[in-house]
Structures are given as C-alpha cells and as structure tokens.
C-alpha cells in the first residue's frame, strides 16, 4: 500500500499514528494495577500513555511535559499507585 501510493510519506505518517494509538491502548489496559517496574522512567512512560489515552487534548508531547513536571508522580511511584490512577490527576477542568 505504501509503495503504490504517490503520497507515501503521508501514508507512512498516518500509519505510524495508528500504530502509536494502538500501542497507547494496549499499554493503558495493563496499567490498572502497579506493575513490577524496573525504574521510575518506565512508570512515567505508562503514566504518559494513560494521559494520552484518557484525554483527547493531550498529544504525546504535551502529556510528556505535564507528567515530567509534576512532582507528585515520584510520590505516586514510591507509594505504588497504578499509573492509570495517576493519569486522572492530569485532567484539565474548564
């Protein structure tokens, strides 16, 4: 499909987005309990993907900035809170 399409860069970009979204929901489905993370960075990645899954106004970059700047994420990791629960703290209320 990609090779036959004259706009193959656009198709590849679209395909990459679909794969990313699929990965977001696959990871999110595993984040309802605290997992055996090797380090806080793995935990943060799960929180970021959960934020993207729950809130349409966050793309990956905005979610990454928000999660990385939040002090309570380290506390959540130390207290073994589920990444999906922590993600809900990033809701933006009107």
Rosetta silent file (secondary structure, phi, psi, omega in degrees, C-alpha in Angstrom):
SEQUENCE: XXXXXXXXXXXXXXXXXXXXXXXXXXXXXXXXXXXXXXXXXXXXXXXXXXXXXXXXXXXXXXXXXXXXXXXXXXXXXXXXXXXXXXXXXXXXXX
SCORE:     score description
SCORE:     0.000 S_00000001
   1 L     0.000  -48.038 -177.753    0.000    0.000    0.000 S_00000001
   2 L   -63.653  -40.333 -177.595    2.693    2.488    0.960 S_00000001
   3 L   -70.329  -29.869 -177.456    4.774    1.813   -2.173 S_00000001
   4 L   -83.117  -18.560 -175.970    1.799    2.205   -4.533 S_00000001
   5 L   -85.268  129.424 -179.549    0.600    5.484   -3.054 S_00000001
   6 L   -64.560  -26.428  179.603    2.082    8.648   -4.605 S_00000001
   7 L  -102.983   52.820 -170.758    1.951   10.400   -1.222 S_00000001
   8 H   -63.740  -24.528  175.798    3.734    7.609    0.636 S_00000001
   9 H   -66.928  -40.433  177.687    5.176    9.931    3.311 S_00000001
  10 H   -64.877  -41.141  179.706    1.643   10.969    4.284 S_00000001
  11 H   -65.996  -42.715  178.652    0.524    7.346    4.372 S_00000001
  12 H   -62.589  -42.238  178.665    3.526    6.349    6.470 S_00000001
  13 H   -63.116  -43.336  177.880    2.848    9.172    8.910 S_00000001
  14 H   -62.518  -44.391  178.439   -0.803    8.146    9.151 S_00000001
  15 H   -61.709  -42.680  178.563    0.176    4.505    9.646 S_00000001
  16 H   -61.601  -39.118  177.795    2.669    5.485   12.382 S_00000001
  17 H   -64.895  -41.793  178.498   -0.076    7.421   14.190 S_00000001
  18 H   -62.379  -43.797  178.826   -2.404    4.433   14.025 S_00000001
  19 H   -62.868  -40.892  178.805    0.323    2.172   15.437 S_00000001
  20 H   -62.644  -46.107 -179.674    1.032    4.667   18.222 S_00000001
  21 H   -62.909  -40.922  177.040   -2.644    4.871   19.177 S_00000001
  22 H   -60.853  -43.450  178.320   -2.921    1.097   19.178 S_00000001
  23 H   -63.252  -40.428  179.140    0.126    0.914   21.453 S_00000001
  24 H   -55.969  -49.600 -177.284   -1.360    3.562   23.770 S_00000001
  25 H   -72.418  -30.386  174.906   -4.481    1.497   24.359 S_00000001
  26 H   -66.536  -44.578  179.159   -2.559   -1.767   24.702 S_00000001
  27 H   -66.932  -45.439 -178.760   -0.310   -0.246   27.379 S_00000001
  28 H   -55.837  -37.428 -178.026   -3.208    1.513   29.116 S_00000001
  29 L   -66.106  -14.321  179.763   -5.030   -1.788   29.511 S_00000001
  30 L  -102.344    3.495 -170.088   -2.125   -3.074   31.641 S_00000001
  31 L  -105.227   18.015 -177.214   -1.873   -0.040   33.938 S_00000001
  32 L   -86.224   -5.898  172.112   -4.784   -0.549   36.324 S_00000001
  33 L  -135.319  154.690  178.992   -2.509   -2.082   38.942 S_00000001
  34 L   -66.716  127.994 -179.310    1.033   -1.172   39.888 S_00000001
  35 L   -93.391  170.580  177.343    3.409   -3.233   37.757 S_00000001
  36 L   -83.604   77.965 -177.928    6.860   -4.508   38.596 S_00000001
  37 L   -75.602  145.014  175.448    8.700   -1.532   37.068 S_00000001
  38 L   -76.410  -27.106 -178.609   12.480   -1.588   36.780 S_00000001
  39 L  -163.645  172.950 -178.098   12.658    2.152   37.440 S_00000001
  40 H   -67.209  -28.312  179.974   10.606    5.326   37.658 S_00000001
  41 H   -62.021  -40.633  176.559   11.206    6.113   33.978 S_00000001
  42 H   -62.969  -40.471  178.667    9.191    3.035   32.935 S_00000001
  43 H   -62.869  -46.146  179.653    6.421    4.128   35.296 S_00000001
  44 H   -60.014  -40.782  178.091    6.423    7.655   33.874 S_00000001
  45 H   -60.422  -40.236  177.832    6.103    6.271   30.334 S_00000001
  46 H   -66.463  -41.630  177.992    2.997    4.341   31.390 S_00000001
  47 H   -60.619  -44.628  179.932    1.501    7.432   33.043 S_00000001
  48 H   -58.435  -47.767 -179.001    2.161    9.444   29.856 S_00000001
  49 H   -66.363  -33.107  175.872    0.438    6.865   27.650 S_00000001
  50 H   -67.595  -40.454  177.157   -2.527    6.705   30.032 S_00000001
  51 H   -59.666  -45.244  178.654   -2.855   10.500   29.901 S_00000001
  52 H   -62.112  -39.529 -178.747   -2.889   10.327   26.096 S_00000001
  53 H   -67.928  -35.938 -173.029   -5.491    7.531   26.215 S_00000001
  54 H   -87.278  -30.664 -170.786   -7.839    9.354   28.599 S_00000001
  55 L  -125.834  114.192 -175.520   -7.707   12.947   27.399 S_00000001
  56 L   -66.884  -18.689 -179.162   -8.023   13.887   23.739 S_00000001
  57 L   -83.510   -1.490  174.119   -6.497   17.314   24.347 S_00000001
  58 L  -105.029  122.983  164.878   -3.128   15.773   25.218 S_00000001
  59 L   -92.887  179.188 -175.560   -0.831   14.617   22.471 S_00000001
  60 H   -60.833  -41.630 -177.727    2.277   12.699   23.461 S_00000001
  61 H   -64.243  -46.519  179.419    4.467   15.806   23.699 S_00000001
  62 H   -65.355  -39.634  178.528    2.040   17.758   25.920 S_00000001
  63 H   -64.622  -41.943  179.647    1.440   14.722   28.127 S_00000001
  64 H   -61.292  -44.697  178.957    5.184   14.161   28.479 S_00000001
  65 H   -62.481  -45.349 -178.563    5.744   17.794   29.543 S_00000001
  66 H   -63.671  -47.562 -177.266    2.883   17.692   32.037 S_00000001
  67 H   -67.824  -43.580 -179.016    3.881   14.379   33.615 S_00000001
  68 H   -66.370  -23.825 -179.634    7.597   15.181   33.761 S_00000001
  69 L   -92.541   -3.940 -177.253    6.911   18.497   35.506 S_00000001
  70 L   -89.711  119.446 -178.970    4.584   17.012   38.138 S_00000001
  71 L   -67.450  -30.838 -174.496    6.262   16.433   41.498 S_00000001
  72 H   -71.279  -12.853 -179.510    3.598   14.029   42.744 S_00000001
  73 H   -65.422  -39.168  177.361    4.470   11.378   40.140 S_00000001
  74 H   -62.702  -43.159  177.551    7.589   10.400   42.100 S_00000001
  75 H   -62.459  -41.030  178.894    5.495   10.082   45.262 S_00000001
  76 H   -61.952  -41.643  178.259    2.931    8.005   43.356 S_00000001
  77 H   -62.727  -46.970 -179.019    5.699    5.688   42.149 S_00000001
  78 H   -63.477  -32.402  179.251    7.113    5.304   45.654 S_00000001
  79 L   -90.033    1.725  176.514    3.625    4.547   47.006 S_00000001
  80 L    59.618   46.384  174.217    2.961    2.091   44.152 S_00000001
  81 L   -81.731  145.191  178.188   -0.140    3.789   42.781 S_00000001
  82 L   -62.200  138.853 -179.777   -1.429    2.447   39.489 S_00000001
  83 H   -59.105  -35.443 -179.683   -0.284    4.527   36.512 S_00000001
  84 H   -65.647  -35.255  177.795   -3.876    4.743   35.276 S_00000001
  85 H   -68.649  -40.927  179.901   -4.991    6.338   38.562 S_00000001
  86 H   -64.569  -36.846 -179.099   -2.203    8.892   38.453 S_00000001
  87 H   -58.570  -34.415 -178.695   -3.117    9.816   34.872 S_00000001
  88 H   -64.679  -19.582  177.696   -6.539   11.050   36.014 S_00000001
  89 H   -71.972   -5.971 -179.041   -4.810   13.792   38.009 S_00000001
  90 H  -100.048   14.569  176.300   -3.918   15.459   34.707 S_00000001
  91 L   -65.290  141.736  176.485   -7.490   16.341   33.776 S_00000001
  92 L  -107.697  112.359 -178.987   -7.883   19.989   32.768 S_00000001
  93 L   -89.097  146.650 -179.754  -11.114   21.363   34.130 S_00000001
  94 L   -68.565    0.000    0.000  -12.807   24.360   32.496 S_00000001
